[in-house]
Amino acid sequence: MMSNAFPKGWNEERVRQVIAHYEGQSEDEQFAEIDAALLQEDTVMMAIPARLAPEVRALIARAQEQ
């Protein structure tokens, strides 16, 4: 049997809650959430080559640890 490994601070119940949240959203709620994320002043959305994604994720993780 394979056990699930969750990120720090996460567990199976939290994962289930997140899934339930997003599966229960209407299309309008989904679009509103996306629009709100794009309007955050401290966040930037950009396209990067897929091959660089692991490095970008690692960089973000290091920055969040500080």
PDB file of N, CA, C, O and CB in Angstrom:
ATOM      1  N   MET A   1       0.843  -1.186   0.000  1.00  0.00           N
ATOM      2  CA  MET A   1       0.000   0.000   0.000  1.00  0.00           C
ATOM      3  C   MET A   1       0.885   1.245   0.000  1.00  0.00           C
ATOM      4  O   MET A   1       1.877   1.315   0.726  1.00  0.00           O
ATOM      5  CB  MET A   1      -0.957   0.000   1.223  1.00  0.00           C
ATOM      6  N   MET A   2       0.516   2.219  -0.819  1.00  0.00           N
ATOM      7  CA  MET A   2       1.289   3.451  -0.918  1.00  0.00           C
ATOM      8  C   MET A   2       0.699   4.507   0.014  1.00  0.00           C
ATOM      9  O   MET A   2      -0.515   4.710   0.036  1.00  0.00           O
ATOM     10  CB  MET A   2       1.317   3.966  -2.379  1.00  0.00           C
ATOM     11  N   SER A   3       1.558   5.178   0.784  1.00  0.00           N
ATOM     12  CA  SER A   3       1.061   6.244   1.648  1.00  0.00           C
ATOM     13  C   SER A   3       1.265   7.583   0.946  1.00  0.00           C
ATOM     14  O   SER A   3       2.193   7.746   0.154  1.00  0.00           O
ATOM     15  CB  SER A   3       1.778   6.226   3.034  1.00  0.00           C
ATOM     16  N   ASN A   4       0.390   8.535   1.246  1.00  0.00           N
ATOM     17  CA  ASN A   4       0.482   9.862   0.642  1.00  0.00           C
ATOM     18  C   ASN A   4       1.405  10.738   1.474  1.00  0.00           C
ATOM     19  O   ASN A   4       1.338  10.726   2.703  1.00  0.00           O
ATOM     20  CB  ASN A   4      -0.917  10.512   0.515  1.00  0.00           C
ATOM     21  N   ALA A   5       2.248  11.481   0.819  1.00  0.00           N
ATOM     22  CA  ALA A   5       3.104  12.453   1.494  1.00  0.00           C
ATOM     23  C   ALA A   5       2.531  13.839   1.219  1.00  0.00           C
ATOM     24  O   ALA A   5       2.367  14.233   0.064  1.00  0.00           O
ATOM     25  CB  ALA A   5       4.601  12.343   1.010  1.00  0.00           C
ATOM     26  N   PHE A   6       2.230  14.570   2.276  1.00  0.00           N
ATOM     27  CA  PHE A   6       1.635  15.897   2.139  1.00  0.00           C
ATOM     28  C   PHE A   6       2.676  16.960   2.467  1.00  0.00           C
ATOM     29  O   PHE A   6       3.587  16.718   3.259  1.00  0.00           O
ATOM     30  CB  PHE A   6       0.395  16.045   3.058  1.00  0.00           C
ATOM     31  N   PRO A   7       2.542  18.129   1.862  1.00  0.00           N
ATOM     32  CA  PRO A   7       3.443  19.232   2.213  1.00  0.00           C
ATOM     33  C   PRO A   7       3.264  19.602   3.689  1.00  0.00           C
ATOM     34  O   PRO A   7       2.247  19.280   4.303  1.00  0.00           O
ATOM     35  CB  PRO A   7       3.180  20.469   1.305  1.00  0.00           C
ATOM     36  N   LYS A   8       4.258  20.276   4.237  1.00  0.00           N
ATOM     37  CA  LYS A   8       4.205  20.709   5.629  1.00  0.00           C
ATOM     38  C   LYS A   8       2.920  21.501   5.884  1.00  0.00           C
ATOM     39  O   LYS A   8       2.593  22.422   5.136  1.00  0.00           O
ATOM     40  CB  LYS A   8       5.447  21.561   5.983  1.00  0.00           C
ATOM     41  N   GLY A   9       2.206  21.142   6.930  1.00  0.00           N
ATOM     42  CA  GLY A   9       0.968  21.825   7.286  1.00  0.00           C
ATOM     43  C   GLY A   9      -0.278  21.286   6.598  1.00  0.00           C
ATOM     44  O   GLY A   9      -1.384  21.763   6.855  1.00  0.00           O
ATOM     45  N   TRP A  10      -0.112  20.302   5.733  1.00  0.00           N
ATOM     46  CA  TRP A  10      -1.237  19.716   5.016  1.00  0.00           C
ATOM     47  C   TRP A  10      -1.478  18.297   5.509  1.00  0.00           C
ATOM     48  O   TRP A  10      -0.560  17.628   5.985  1.00  0.00           O
ATOM     49  CB  TRP A  10      -0.984  19.726   3.493  1.00  0.00           C
ATOM     50  N   ASN A  11      -2.726  17.846   5.390  1.00  0.00           N
ATOM     51  CA  ASN A  11      -3.082  16.464   5.690  1.00  0.00           C
ATOM     52  C   ASN A  11      -4.233  16.071   4.766  1.00  0.00           C
ATOM     53  O   ASN A  11      -4.709  16.880   3.970  1.00  0.00           O
ATOM     54  CB  ASN A  11      -3.474  16.285   7.205  1.00  0.00           C
ATOM     55  N   GLU A  12      -4.667  14.837   4.881  1.00  0.00           N
ATOM     56  CA  GLU A  12      -5.712  14.345   3.977  1.00  0.00           C
ATOM     57  C   GLU A  12      -6.996  15.160   4.090  1.00  0.00           C
ATOM     58  O   GLU A  12      -7.653  15.423   3.083  1.00  0.00           O
ATOM     59  CB  GLU A  12      -6.009  12.879   4.266  1.00  0.00           C
ATOM     60  N   GLU A  13      -7.357  15.561   5.305  1.00  0.00           N
ATOM     61  CA  GLU A  13      -8.587  16.334   5.492  1.00  0.00           C
ATOM     62  C   GLU A  13      -8.498  17.685   4.784  1.00  0.00           C
ATOM     63  O   GLU A  13      -9.459  18.117   4.147  1.00  0.00           O
ATOM     64  CB  GLU A  13      -8.868  16.541   6.990  1.00  0.00           C
ATOM     65  N   ARG A  14      -7.368  18.339   4.893  1.00  0.00           N
ATOM     66  CA  ARG A  14      -7.214  19.638   4.224  1.00  0.00           C
ATOM     67  C   ARG A  14      -7.300  19.481   2.711  1.00  0.00           C
ATOM     68  O   ARG A  14      -7.914  20.308   2.036  1.00  0.00           O
ATOM     69  CB  ARG A  14      -5.873  20.292   4.612  1.00  0.00           C
ATOM     70  N   VAL A  15      -6.695  18.435   2.179  1.00  0.00           N
ATOM     71  CA  VAL A  15      -6.767  18.174   0.742  1.00  0.00           C
ATOM     72  C   VAL A  15      -8.217  17.963   0.323  1.00  0.00           C
ATOM     73  O   VAL A  15      -8.657  18.501  -0.693  1.00  0.00           O
ATOM     74  CB  VAL A  15      -5.911  16.943   0.363  1.00  0.00           C
ATOM     75  N   ARG A  16      -8.955  17.186   1.098  1.00  0.00           N
ATOM     76  CA  ARG A  16     -10.375  16.945   0.782  1.00  0.00           C
ATOM     77  C   ARG A  16     -11.179  18.247   0.805  1.00  0.00           C
ATOM     78  O   ARG A  16     -12.060  18.452  -0.029  1.00  0.00           O
ATOM     79  CB  ARG A  16     -10.984  15.936   1.780  1.00  0.00           C
ATOM     80  N   GLN A  17     -10.872  19.124   1.762  1.00  0.00           N
ATOM     81  CA  GLN A  17     -11.579  20.405   1.848  1.00  0.00           C
ATOM     82  C   GLN A  17     -11.292  21.282   0.627  1.00  0.00           C
ATOM     83  O   GLN A  17     -12.195  21.933   0.100  1.00  0.00           O
ATOM     84  CB  GLN A  17     -11.180  21.147   3.131  1.00  0.00           C
ATOM     85  N   VAL A  18     -10.050  21.297   0.187  1.00  0.00           N
ATOM     86  CA  VAL A  18      -9.692  22.097  -0.992  1.00  0.00           C
ATOM     87  C   VAL A  18     -10.390  21.551  -2.236  1.00  0.00           C
ATOM     88  O   VAL A  18     -10.920  22.312  -3.045  1.00  0.00           O
ATOM     89  CB  VAL A  18      -8.157  22.108  -1.201  1.00  0.00           C
ATOM     90  N   ILE A  19     -10.385  20.237  -2.379  1.00  0.00           N
ATOM     91  CA  ILE A  19     -11.067  19.616  -3.522  1.00  0.00           C
ATOM     92  C   ILE A  19     -12.553  19.958  -3.496  1.00  0.00           C
ATOM     93  O   ILE A  19     -13.125  20.325  -4.522  1.00  0.00           O
ATOM     94  CB  ILE A  19     -10.870  18.078  -3.510  1.00  0.00           C
ATOM     95  N   ALA A  20     -13.177  19.840  -2.329  1.00  0.00           N
ATOM     96  CA  ALA A  20     -14.607  20.143  -2.207  1.00  0.00           C
ATOM     97  C   ALA A  20     -14.879  21.608  -2.549  1.00  0.00           C
ATOM     98  O   ALA A  20     -15.876  21.923  -3.199  1.00  0.00           O
ATOM     99  CB  ALA A  20     -15.107  19.829  -0.779  1.00  0.00           C
ATOM    100  N   HIS A  21     -13.995  22.494  -2.113  1.00  0.00           N
ATOM    101  CA  HIS A  21     -14.166  23.924  -2.398  1.00  0.00           C
ATOM    102  C   HIS A  21     -14.196  24.178  -3.902  1.00  0.00           C
ATOM    103  O   HIS A  21     -15.109  24.828  -4.411  1.00  0.00           O
ATOM    104  CB  HIS A  21     -13.034  24.744  -1.747  1.00  0.00           C
ATOM    105  N   TYR A  22     -13.195  23.661  -4.606  1.00  0.00           N
ATOM    106  CA  TYR A  22     -13.103  23.945  -6.040  1.00  0.00           C
ATOM    107  C   TYR A  22     -14.136  23.180  -6.858  1.00  0.00           C
ATOM    108  O   TYR A  22     -14.616  23.689  -7.870  1.00  0.00           O
ATOM    109  CB  TYR A  22     -11.718  23.614  -6.543  1.00  0.00           C
ATOM    110  N   GLU A  23     -14.481  21.986  -6.444  1.00  0.00           N
ATOM    111  CA  GLU A  23     -15.511  21.238  -7.178  1.00  0.00           C
ATOM    112  C   GLU A  23     -16.893  21.842  -6.969  1.00  0.00           C
ATOM    113  O   GLU A  23     -17.785  21.651  -7.796  1.00  0.00           O
ATOM    114  CB  GLU A  23     -15.516  19.770  -6.741  1.00  0.00           C
ATOM    115  N   GLY A  24     -17.077  22.571  -5.868  1.00  0.00           N
ATOM    116  CA  GLY A  24     -18.372  23.168  -5.568  1.00  0.00           C
ATOM    117  C   GLY A  24     -18.566  24.563  -6.138  1.00  0.00           C
ATOM    118  O   GLY A  24     -19.653  25.131  -6.029  1.00  0.00           O
ATOM    119  N   GLN A  25     -17.528  25.122  -6.744  1.00  0.00           N
ATOM    120  CA  GLN A  25     -17.628  26.475  -7.283  1.00  0.00           C
ATOM    121  C   GLN A  25     -18.393  26.505  -8.600  1.00  0.00           C
ATOM    122  O   GLN A  25     -18.281  25.604  -9.431  1.00  0.00           O
ATOM    123  CB  GLN A  25     -16.241  27.064  -7.478  1.00  0.00           C
ATOM    124  N   SER A  26     -19.170  27.566  -8.763  1.00  0.00           N
ATOM    125  CA  SER A  26     -19.806  27.804 -10.057  1.00  0.00           C
ATOM    126  C   SER A  26     -18.762  28.405 -10.996  1.00  0.00           C
ATOM    127  O   SER A  26     -17.682  28.802 -10.558  1.00  0.00           O
ATOM    128  CB  SER A  26     -21.055  28.749  -9.917  1.00  0.00           C
ATOM    129  N   GLU A  27     -19.084  28.470 -12.274  1.00  0.00           N
ATOM    130  CA  GLU A  27     -18.171  29.087 -13.237  1.00  0.00           C
ATOM    131  C   GLU A  27     -17.919  30.549 -12.890  1.00  0.00           C
ATOM    132  O   GLU A  27     -16.790  31.031 -12.987  1.00  0.00           O
ATOM    133  CB  GLU A  27     -18.735  28.972 -14.659  1.00  0.00           C
ATOM    134  N   ASP A  28     -18.972  31.253 -12.487  1.00  0.00           N
ATOM    135  CA  ASP A  28     -18.822  32.661 -12.116  1.00  0.00           C
ATOM    136  C   ASP A  28     -17.882  32.814 -10.924  1.00  0.00           C
ATOM    137  O   ASP A  28     -17.060  33.730 -10.897  1.00  0.00           O
ATOM    138  CB  ASP A  28     -20.189  33.279 -11.791  1.00  0.00           C
ATOM    139  N   GLU A  29     -17.996  31.928  -9.944  1.00  0.00           N
ATOM    140  CA  GLU A  29     -17.106  31.975  -8.781  1.00  0.00           C
ATOM    141  C   GLU A  29     -15.658  31.674  -9.178  1.00  0.00           C
ATOM    142  O   GLU A  29     -14.725  32.277  -8.649  1.00  0.00           O
ATOM    143  CB  GLU A  29     -17.575  30.978  -7.711  1.00  0.00           C
ATOM    144  N   GLN A  30     -15.484  30.748 -10.103  1.00  0.00           N
ATOM    145  CA  GLN A  30     -14.132  30.430 -10.583  1.00  0.00           C
ATOM    146  C   GLN A  30     -13.504  31.649 -11.247  1.00  0.00           C
ATOM    147  O   GLN A  30     -12.358  31.995 -10.961  1.00  0.00           O
ATOM    148  CB  GLN A  30     -14.168  29.243 -11.573  1.00  0.00           C
ATOM    149  N   PHE A  31     -14.260  32.303 -12.136  1.00  0.00           N
ATOM    150  CA  PHE A  31     -13.739  33.481 -12.829  1.00  0.00           C
ATOM    151  C   PHE A  31     -13.456  34.617 -11.848  1.00  0.00           C
ATOM    152  O   PHE A  31     -12.460  35.326 -11.993  1.00  0.00           O
ATOM    153  CB  PHE A  31     -14.728  33.947 -13.902  1.00  0.00           C
ATOM    154  N   ALA A  32     -14.321  34.793 -10.857  1.00  0.00           N
ATOM    155  CA  ALA A  32     -14.110  35.849  -9.864  1.00  0.00           C
ATOM    156  C   ALA A  32     -12.828  35.593  -9.072  1.00  0.00           C
ATOM    157  O   ALA A  32     -12.090  36.531  -8.771  1.00  0.00           O
ATOM    158  CB  ALA A  32     -15.318  35.942  -8.909  1.00  0.00           C
ATOM    159  N   GLU A  33     -12.562  34.344  -8.736  1.00  0.00           N
ATOM    160  CA  GLU A  33     -11.343  34.013  -7.994  1.00  0.00           C
ATOM    161  C   GLU A  33     -10.095  34.279  -8.842  1.00  0.00           C
ATOM    162  O   GLU A  33      -9.095  34.794  -8.342  1.00  0.00           O
ATOM    163  CB  GLU A  33     -11.374  32.541  -7.543  1.00  0.00           C
ATOM    164  N   ILE A  34     -10.163  33.927 -10.110  1.00  0.00           N
ATOM    165  CA  ILE A  34      -9.034  34.176 -11.018  1.00  0.00           C
ATOM    166  C   ILE A  34      -8.810  35.680 -11.167  1.00  0.00           C
ATOM    167  O   ILE A  34      -7.676  36.152 -11.087  1.00  0.00           O
ATOM    168  CB  ILE A  34      -9.288  33.524 -12.410  1.00  0.00           C
ATOM    169  N   ASP A  35      -9.891  36.430 -11.383  1.00  0.00           N
ATOM    170  CA  ASP A  35      -9.769  37.882 -11.526  1.00  0.00           C
ATOM    171  C   ASP A  35      -9.169  38.511 -10.270  1.00  0.00           C
ATOM    172  O   ASP A  35      -8.315  39.392 -10.367  1.00  0.00           O
ATOM    173  CB  ASP A  35     -11.141  38.506 -11.823  1.00  0.00           C
ATOM    174  N   ALA A  36      -9.608  38.065  -9.094  1.00  0.00           N
ATOM    175  CA  ALA A  36      -9.079  38.604  -7.840  1.00  0.00           C
ATOM    176  C   ALA A  36      -7.585  38.323  -7.719  1.00  0.00           C
ATOM    177  O   ALA A  36      -6.828  39.178  -7.258  1.00  0.00           O
ATOM    178  CB  ALA A  36      -9.830  38.007  -6.637  1.00  0.00           C
ATOM    179  N   ALA A  37      -7.162  37.150  -8.123  1.00  0.00           N
ATOM    180  CA  ALA A  37      -5.734  36.807  -8.061  1.00  0.00           C
ATOM    181  C   ALA A  37      -4.924  37.700  -8.988  1.00  0.00           C
ATOM    182  O   ALA A  37      -3.820  38.119  -8.641  1.00  0.00           O
ATOM    183  CB  ALA A  37      -5.515  35.329  -8.431  1.00  0.00           C
ATOM    184  N   LEU A  38      -5.463  37.989 -10.156  1.00  0.00           N
ATOM    185  CA  LEU A  38      -4.742  38.824 -11.120  1.00  0.00           C
ATOM    186  C   LEU A  38      -4.640  40.280 -10.671  1.00  0.00           C
ATOM    187  O   LEU A  38      -3.756  41.006 -11.126  1.00  0.00           O
ATOM    188  CB  LEU A  38      -5.423  38.757 -12.471  1.00  0.00           C
ATOM    189  N   LEU A  39      -5.533  40.710  -9.786  1.00  0.00           N
ATOM    190  CA  LEU A  39      -5.538  42.097  -9.328  1.00  0.00           C
ATOM    191  C   LEU A  39      -4.643  42.338  -8.115  1.00  0.00           C
ATOM    192  O   LEU A  39      -4.478  43.484  -7.698  1.00  0.00           O
ATOM    193  CB  LEU A  39      -6.940  42.513  -9.000  1.00  0.00           C
ATOM    194  N   GLN A  40      -4.067  41.292  -7.545  1.00  0.00           N
ATOM    195  CA  GLN A  40      -3.190  41.453  -6.384  1.00  0.00           C
ATOM    196  C   GLN A  40      -1.961  42.264  -6.783  1.00  0.00           C
ATOM    197  O   GLN A  40      -1.305  41.961  -7.780  1.00  0.00           O
ATOM    198  CB  GLN A  40      -2.770  40.070  -5.808  1.00  0.00           C
ATOM    199  N   GLU A  41      -1.658  43.286  -6.006  1.00  0.00           N
ATOM    200  CA  GLU A  41      -0.547  44.166  -6.349  1.00  0.00           C
ATOM    201  C   GLU A  41       0.813  43.545  -6.069  1.00  0.00           C
ATOM    202  O   GLU A  41       1.811  43.966  -6.655  1.00  0.00           O
ATOM    203  CB  GLU A  41      -0.670  45.455  -5.597  1.00  0.00           C
ATOM    204  N   ASP A  42       0.874  42.552  -5.183  1.00  0.00           N
ATOM    205  CA  ASP A  42       2.165  41.955  -4.831  1.00  0.00           C
ATOM    206  C   ASP A  42       2.426  40.644  -5.569  1.00  0.00           C
ATOM    207  O   ASP A  42       3.328  39.890  -5.204  1.00  0.00           O
ATOM    208  CB  ASP A  42       2.231  41.716  -3.337  1.00  0.00           C
ATOM    209  N   THR A  43       1.634  40.376  -6.607  1.00  0.00           N
ATOM    210  CA  THR A  43       1.762  39.133  -7.358  1.00  0.00           C
ATOM    211  C   THR A  43       1.861  39.443  -8.847  1.00  0.00           C
ATOM    212  O   THR A  43       1.194  40.342  -9.357  1.00  0.00           O
ATOM    213  CB  THR A  43       0.567  38.193  -7.074  1.00  0.00           C
ATOM    214  N   VAL A  44       2.707  38.679  -9.530  1.00  0.00           N
ATOM    215  CA  VAL A  44       2.877  38.831 -10.972  1.00  0.00           C
ATOM    216  C   VAL A  44       2.610  37.487 -11.628  1.00  0.00           C
ATOM    217  O   VAL A  44       3.088  36.454 -11.161  1.00  0.00           O
ATOM    218  CB  VAL A  44       4.306  39.354 -11.327  1.00  0.00           C
ATOM    219  N   MET A  45       1.850  37.504 -12.704  1.00  0.00           N
ATOM    220  CA  MET A  45       1.602  36.290 -13.476  1.00  0.00           C
ATOM    221  C   MET A  45       2.449  36.378 -14.738  1.00  0.00           C
ATOM    222  O   MET A  45       2.423  37.390 -15.439  1.00  0.00           O
ATOM    223  CB  MET A  45       0.070  36.116 -13.820  1.00  0.00           C
ATOM    224  N   MET A  46       3.202  35.319 -15.026  1.00  0.00           N
ATOM    225  CA  MET A  46       4.007  35.322 -16.241  1.00  0.00           C
ATOM    226  C   MET A  46       4.129  33.914 -16.785  1.00  0.00           C
ATOM    227  O   MET A  46       4.034  32.932 -16.049  1.00  0.00           O
ATOM    228  CB  MET A  46       5.397  35.917 -15.976  1.00  0.00           C
ATOM    229  N   ALA A  47       4.341  33.836 -18.083  1.00  0.00           N
ATOM    230  CA  ALA A  47       4.568  32.547 -18.731  1.00  0.00           C
ATOM    231  C   ALA A  47       6.065  32.267 -18.706  1.00  0.00           C
ATOM    232  O   ALA A  47       6.879  33.130 -19.034  1.00  0.00           O
ATOM    233  CB  ALA A  47       4.011  32.536 -20.200  1.00  0.00           C
ATOM    234  N   ILE A  48       6.412  31.048 -18.312  1.00  0.00           N
ATOM    235  CA  ILE A  48       7.812  30.628 -18.327  1.00  0.00           C
ATOM    236  C   ILE A  48       7.894  29.294 -19.058  1.00  0.00           C
ATOM    237  O   ILE A  48       6.914  28.550 -19.101  1.00  0.00           O
ATOM    238  CB  ILE A  48       8.397  30.516 -16.872  1.00  0.00           C
ATOM    239  N   PRO A  49       9.040  28.988 -19.626  1.00  0.00           N
ATOM    240  CA  PRO A  49       9.175  27.680 -20.271  1.00  0.00           C
ATOM    241  C   PRO A  49       8.964  26.557 -19.244  1.00  0.00           C
ATOM    242  O   PRO A  49       9.453  26.640 -18.117  1.00  0.00           O
ATOM    243  CB  PRO A  49      10.571  27.545 -20.944  1.00  0.00           C
ATOM    244  N   ALA A  50       8.243  25.526 -19.639  1.00  0.00           N
ATOM    245  CA  ALA A  50       7.933  24.421 -18.727  1.00  0.00           C
ATOM    246  C   ALA A  50       9.190  23.816 -18.124  1.00  0.00           C
ATOM    247  O   ALA A  50       9.174  23.380 -16.973  1.00  0.00           O
ATOM    248  CB  ALA A  50       7.145  23.343 -19.453  1.00  0.00           C
ATOM    249  N   ARG A  51      10.263  23.785 -18.874  1.00  0.00           N
ATOM    250  CA  ARG A  51      11.495  23.172 -18.371  1.00  0.00           C
ATOM    251  C   ARG A  51      12.085  23.961 -17.199  1.00  0.00           C
ATOM    252  O   ARG A  51      12.888  23.420 -16.439  1.00  0.00           O
ATOM    253  CB  ARG A  51      12.524  23.064 -19.495  1.00  0.00           C
ATOM    254  N   LEU A  52      11.698  25.234 -17.045  1.00  0.00           N
ATOM    255  CA  LEU A  52      12.197  26.049 -15.940  1.00  0.00           C
ATOM    256  C   LEU A  52      11.294  26.011 -14.711  1.00  0.00           C
ATOM    257  O   LEU A  52      11.674  26.519 -13.656  1.00  0.00           O
ATOM    258  CB  LEU A  52      12.361  27.472 -16.396  1.00  0.00           C
ATOM    259  N   ALA A  53      10.119  25.423 -14.826  1.00  0.00           N
ATOM    260  CA  ALA A  53       9.157  25.418 -13.727  1.00  0.00           C
ATOM    261  C   ALA A  53       9.735  24.856 -12.426  1.00  0.00           C
ATOM    262  O   ALA A  53       9.529  25.464 -11.376  1.00  0.00           O
ATOM    263  CB  ALA A  53       7.942  24.619 -14.123  1.00  0.00           C
ATOM    264  N   PRO A  54      10.450  23.722 -12.443  1.00  0.00           N
ATOM    265  CA  PRO A  54      11.002  23.208 -11.181  1.00  0.00           C
ATOM    266  C   PRO A  54      11.956  24.202 -10.503  1.00  0.00           C
ATOM    267  O   PRO A  54      11.951  24.333  -9.279  1.00  0.00           O
ATOM    268  CB  PRO A  54      11.733  21.895 -11.437  1.00  0.00           C
ATOM    269  N   GLU A  55      12.764  24.893 -11.293  1.00  0.00           N
ATOM    270  CA  GLU A  55      13.691  25.868 -10.712  1.00  0.00           C
ATOM    271  C   GLU A  55      12.943  27.068 -10.132  1.00  0.00           C
ATOM    272  O   GLU A  55      13.311  27.579  -9.074  1.00  0.00           O
ATOM    273  CB  GLU A  55      14.698  26.340 -11.769  1.00  0.00           C
ATOM    274  N   VAL A  56      11.904  27.510 -10.818  1.00  0.00           N
ATOM    275  CA  VAL A  56      11.109  28.638 -10.330  1.00  0.00           C
ATOM    276  C   VAL A  56      10.390  28.248  -9.043  1.00  0.00           C
ATOM    277  O   VAL A  56      10.347  29.032  -8.095  1.00  0.00           O
ATOM    278  CB  VAL A  56      10.090  29.098 -11.403  1.00  0.00           C
ATOM    279  N   ARG A  57       9.824  27.043  -9.003  1.00  0.00           N
ATOM    280  CA  ARG A  57       9.158  26.572  -7.779  1.00  0.00           C
ATOM    281  C   ARG A  57      10.140  26.521  -6.611  1.00  0.00           C
ATOM    282  O   ARG A  57       9.804  26.927  -5.499  1.00  0.00           O
ATOM    283  CB  ARG A  57       8.534  25.178  -8.005  1.00  0.00           C
ATOM    284  N   ALA A  58      11.344  26.027  -6.860  1.00  0.00           N
ATOM    285  CA  ALA A  58      12.361  25.950  -5.805  1.00  0.00           C
ATOM    286  C   ALA A  58      12.740  27.347  -5.319  1.00  0.00           C
ATOM    287  O   ALA A  58      12.913  27.561  -4.119  1.00  0.00           O
ATOM    288  CB  ALA A  58      13.615  25.206  -6.315  1.00  0.00           C
ATOM    289  N   LEU A  59      12.867  28.288  -6.235  1.00  0.00           N
ATOM    290  CA  LEU A  59      13.191  29.663  -5.871  1.00  0.00           C
ATOM    291  C   LEU A  59      12.091  30.273  -5.001  1.00  0.00           C
ATOM    292  O   LEU A  59      12.380  30.934  -4.004  1.00  0.00           O
ATOM    293  CB  LEU A  59      13.403  30.512  -7.130  1.00  0.00           C
ATOM    294  N   ILE A  60      10.847  30.053  -5.374  1.00  0.00           N
ATOM    295  CA  ILE A  60       9.718  30.568  -4.592  1.00  0.00           C
ATOM    296  C   ILE A  60       9.701  29.927  -3.209  1.00  0.00           C
ATOM    297  O   ILE A  60       9.479  30.615  -2.213  1.00  0.00           O
ATOM    298  CB  ILE A  60       8.378  30.306  -5.322  1.00  0.00           C
ATOM    299  N   ALA A  61       9.931  28.627  -3.136  1.00  0.00           N
ATOM    300  CA  ALA A  61       9.947  27.927  -1.845  1.00  0.00           C
ATOM    301  C   ALA A  61      11.034  28.500  -0.937  1.00  0.00           C
ATOM    302  O   ALA A  61      10.799  28.707   0.254  1.00  0.00           O
ATOM    303  CB  ALA A  61      10.171  26.411  -2.053  1.00  0.00           C
ATOM    304  N   ARG A  62      12.216  28.755  -1.488  1.00  0.00           N
ATOM    305  CA  ARG A  62      13.301  29.334  -0.683  1.00  0.00           C
ATOM    306  C   ARG A  62      12.915  30.726  -0.186  1.00  0.00           C
ATOM    307  O   ARG A  62      13.193  31.071   0.963  1.00  0.00           O
ATOM    308  CB  ARG A  62      14.611  29.406  -1.506  1.00  0.00           C
ATOM    309  N   ALA A  63      12.290  31.512  -1.025  1.00  0.00           N
ATOM    310  CA  ALA A  63      11.890  32.868  -0.636  1.00  0.00           C
ATOM    311  C   ALA A  63      10.832  32.836   0.462  1.00  0.00           C
ATOM    312  O   ALA A  63      10.834  33.695   1.345  1.00  0.00           O
ATOM    313  CB  ALA A  63      11.360  33.640  -1.853  1.00  0.00           C
ATOM    314  N   GLN A  64       9.929  31.859   0.419  1.00  0.00           N
ATOM    315  CA  GLN A  64       8.874  31.764   1.427  1.00  0.00           C
ATOM    316  C   GLN A  64       9.416  31.293   2.772  1.00  0.00           C
ATOM    317  O   GLN A  64       8.815  31.572   3.809  1.00  0.00           O
ATOM    318  CB  GLN A  64       7.780  30.818   0.954  1.00  0.00           C
ATOM    319  N   GLU A  65      10.535  30.589   2.770  1.00  0.00           N
ATOM    320  CA  GLU A  65      11.139  30.114   4.017  1.00  0.00           C
ATOM    321  C   GLU A  65      11.806  31.247   4.785  1.00  0.00           C
ATOM    322  O   GLU A  65      12.016  31.135   5.993  1.00  0.00           O
ATOM    323  CB  GLU A  65      12.157  29.016   3.727  1.00  0.00           C
ATOM    324  N   GLN A  66      12.137  32.323   4.108  1.00  0.00           N
ATOM    325  CA  GLN A  66      12.864  33.434   4.745  1.00  0.00           C
ATOM    326  C   GLN A  66      11.951  34.315   5.543  1.00  0.00           C
ATOM    327  O   GLN A  66      12.403  35.292   6.140  1.00  0.00           O
ATOM    328  CB  GLN A  66      13.580  34.265   3.711  1.00  0.00           C
TER     329      GLN A  66
END
